[in-house]
Amino acid sequence: MSTPDPAGDDAVRLFEEAGEHDSAGREEQAAPLYVQALQAGLDDDRHAQAVVQLASTLRNLGRVEEAVELLETLAPDTSVGSARAAFLALALHDAGRPDEALRVALEALIPTLPRYQRSLTAYVAGINAAPER
């Protein structure tokens, strides 16, 4: 029999409370709760979700560089799928980095296509080689 993990329970409570504030449009209250939940130690799935949700919240608060940094350091995780890339593309766009945003979005889309993967991969390489405008 496993023993309850009060720290894990607290982290989940903080994560859920942050999500409630976020859903109600209270991003200022949500952001510190996401940070506290992450610091308290969430399981792997909730950790990835909390990072994506915190980054989205930071982006909405105009803290786009922080959002980009969070999402760029998040490892791929099946619990969030391509959401990491989608929110990163939005944050990069808002940070004035449209070419990177397009590259991230296309790289997430390419594996889902039944055709044209090779062509789009070549186009993405062209985006990477082009200087930012």
PAZA-44239 format. One record per residue: z, x, y of N, C-alpha, C in turn; chain; residue number from 1. Coordinates in steps of 0.1 Angstrom, whole numbers. Last residue first. Layout:
N
     n.w     n.u     n.v    ca.w    ca.u    ca.v     c.w     c.u     c.v   ch     i
       Z       X       Y       Z       X       Y       Z       X       Y    A   NUM
...
% end
This chain:
133
     n.w     n.u     n.v    ca.w    ca.u    ca.v     c.w     c.u     c.v   ch     i
    -410     130     389    -416     127     402    -406     124     412    A   133
    -407     158     367    -402     146     373    -408     143     386    A   132
    -436     171     350    -425     173     359    -420     159     364    A   131
    -443     166     315    -446     163     329    -434     165     338    A   130
    -432     169     290    -439     181     296    -441     179     311    A   129
    -423     144     283    -414     155     284    -419     167     291    A   128
    -447     131     283    -437     127     293    -427     138     294    A   127
    -458     143     260    -465     144     273    -455     141     285    A   126
    -442     133     241    -442     147     243    -448     150     256    A   125
    -450     106     242    -436     110     246    -435     125     249    A   124
    -476     108     231    -474     104     245    -460     108     251    A   123
    -469     115     205    -476     125     213    -475     121     228    A   122
    -456      92     197    -448     104     197    -455     115     206    A   121
    -478      74     199    -467      73     208    -458      85     209    A   120
    -493      84     177    -498      84     190    -487      83     201    A   119
    -475      80     155    -480      93     158    -485      94     173    A   118
    -471      52     156    -460      61     157    -464      75     162    A   117
    -490      32     150    -490      39     163    -479      49     166    A   116
    -471       7     132    -483      15     135    -481      23     148    A   115
    -447      -5     130    -454      -3     118    -467       5     120    A   114
    -418       8     148    -432       4     148    -439       5     135    A   113
    -394      19     148    -394       5     144    -409       0     143    A   112
    -395      45     158    -393      43     144    -394      29     139    A   111
    -400      39     187    -411      45     178    -407      42     163    A   110
    -377      32     202    -387      22     197    -396      27     186    A   109
    -365      55     209    -357      46     201    -367      35     195    A   108
    -385      67     224    -380      74     212    -372      65     203    A   107
    -387      49     245    -398      50     236    -393      57     223    A   106
    -362      54     258    -365      41     253    -376      41     243    A   105
    -364      81     265    -353      77     256    -357      63     250    A   104
    -387      81     282    -387      89     270    -376      84     260    A   103
    -377      65     303    -389      60     295    -389      67     282    A   102
    -357      82     313    -354      68     308    -365      63     299    A   101
    -372     104     321    -362     105     310    -359      91     304    A   100
    -386      91     342    -393      97     331    -384      99     318    A    99
    -365      83     360    -373      73     352    -381      79     341    A    98
    -339      89     373    -346      98     363    -355      89     354    A    97
    -321      77     389    -333      82     395    -341      92     386    A    96
    -301      64     377    -298      77     382    -310      84     388    A    95
    -313      42     366    -305      40     378    -301      53     384    A    94
    -325      55     344    -333      48     354    -325      47     367    A    93
    -302      62     330    -311      72     335    -320      67     346    A    92
    -292      36     324    -284      45     332    -293      56     338    A    91
    -313      27     307    -309      20     319    -302      29     329    A    90
    -311      46     286    -324      44     294    -321      37     307    A    89
    -285      41     277    -288      54     283    -301      53     291    A    88
    -289      15     266    -280      17     278    -282      30     285    A    87
    -307      22     246    -311      12     255    -302      14     268    A    86
    -293      41     230    -305      45     237    -309      35     248    A    85
    -272      24     221    -269      37     228    -281      41     237    A    84
    -286       5     207    -279       1     219    -276      13     228    A    83
    -296      10     182    -303      15     193    -297      12     207    A    82
    -264       9     166    -279      10     165    -286      16     177    A    81
    -238       6     165    -244       2     178    -259       3     177    A    80
    -232      13     139    -225       1     145    -231      -3     158    A    79
    -245      37     134    -251      24     129    -245      12     135    A    78
    -249      61     158    -239      53     150    -245      40     147    A    77
    -254      93     172    -260      81     167    -250      74     158    A    76
    -228     104     195    -236     106     183    -242      93     179    A    75
    -226     107     229    -223      98     217    -233     101     206    A    74
    -234     121     250    -225     128     241    -222     120     229    A    73
    -249     104     265    -256     115     259    -247     123     249    A    72
    -230      85     273    -240      81     263    -247      93     257    A    71
    -215     100     292    -209      94     280    -219      91     269    A    70
    -236     107     310    -228     118     303    -222     112     290    A    69
    -243      82     320    -253      90     313    -246     101     305    A    68
    -219      74     332    -225      66     321    -234      74     313    A    67
    -217      93     352    -206      92     342    -211      85     330    A    66
    -239      85     367    -239      99     361    -228      99     350    A    65
    -232      59     376    -243      61     366    -242      75     360    A    64
    -213      41     388    -210      54     383    -219      59     372    A    63
    -217      15     395    -224      25     403    -220      39     399    A    62
    -207      -4     378    -198       0     389    -204      11     398    A    61
    -226      -4     358    -224     -16     367    -216     -13     379    A    60
    -219      20     347    -232      18     353    -232       7     363    A    59
    -194      14     336    -195      24     346    -208      23     354    A    58
    -203      -5     317    -194      -9     328    -195       1     339    A    57
    -218      11     300    -224       0     306    -216      -5     319    A    56
    -197      28     291    -209      34     299    -216      23     306    A    55
    -181      10     277    -176      17     289    -187      22     298    A    54
    -199       3     257    -194      -8     266    -189      -1     279    A    53
    -202      27     244    -214      20     249    -209      10     260    A    52
    -175      32     237    -183      42     245    -195      35     251    A    51
    -170      10     220    -162      12     233    -169      22     242    A    50
    -187      15     199    -189       3     207    -182       4     220    A    49
    -176      39     189    -190      39     194    -192      26     203    A    48
    -151      29     182    -152      40     191    -166      40     197    A    47
    -156       9     163    -151       5     176    -152      16     186    A    46
    -164      27     142    -173      17     147    -169      12     161    A    45
    -141      45     138    -154      50     142    -163      39     148    A    44
    -111      32     155    -119      36     143    -133      39     147    A    43
     -95      47     184    -102      36     177    -109      41     164    A    42
     -72      60     202     -77      62     188     -83      50     181    A    41
     -63      61     227     -54      56     217     -59      58     203    A    40
     -86      67     241     -76      77     240     -66      74     230    A    39
    -100      43     240    -106      55     234     -95      66     232    A    38
     -82      27     254     -84      24     240     -90      36     233    A    37
     -84      39     280     -71      39     272     -73      36     257    A    36
    -110      33     285    -106      47     285     -93      48     277    A    35
    -109       5     286    -118      11     276    -113      26     274    A    34
     -92       2     308     -87      -2     295     -96       4     284    A    33
    -107      11     329     -95      19     325     -90      15     311    A    32
    -128     -10     329    -131       4     327    -118      12     322    A    31
    -118     -36     334    -122     -32     321    -123     -17     319    A    30
    -113     -38     361    -102     -39     352    -106     -34     338    A    29
    -140     -36     371    -129     -27     376    -117     -27     367    A    28
    -153     -57     358    -155     -44     354    -145     -34     358    A    27
    -152     -86     353    -141     -78     360    -142     -64     355    A    26
    -168    -104     340    -173     -98     352    -163     -90     360    A    25
    -160    -113     316    -157    -121     328    -161    -115     341    A    24
    -166     -92     300    -173    -104     298    -171    -114     310    A    23
    -146     -74     308    -160     -71     310    -168     -84     310    A    22
    -123     -86     299    -125     -84     314    -139     -82     317    A    21
    -128     -85     272    -126     -98     278    -128     -97     294    A    20
    -130     -57     267    -141     -66     265    -140     -79     272    A    19
    -103     -51     272    -113     -45     281    -126     -54     280    A    18
     -91     -64     251     -88     -68     264     -98     -63     274    A    17
    -102     -48     230    -105     -63     231    -102     -68     245    A    16
     -90     -23     235    -105     -25     235    -109     -40     236    A    15
     -63     -29     233     -68     -25     246     -84     -27     246    A    14
     -62     -36     206     -58     -46     216     -64     -42     229    A    13
     -70     -12     194     -78     -24     192     -75     -34     203    A    12
     -48       4     202     -62       8     206     -71      -4     205    A    11
     -27      -9     189     -27      -8     203     -41      -5     209    A    10
     -35      -3     162     -34     -17     167     -34     -18     182    A     9
     -33      24     163     -46      18     160     -46       4     165    A     8
      -5      26     166     -14      32     176     -28      26     175    A     7
       5      14     143       7       8     156      -2      13     167    A     6
      -7       8     113      -9      19     123      -7      13     137    A     5
      11       0      83       4      -4      96       3       8     105    A     4
       5      18      53      14      13      63       6      10      76    A     3
      -9       6      22     -10      14      34       0       9      44    A     2
       0       8     -12       0       0       0       0       9      12    A     1
% end
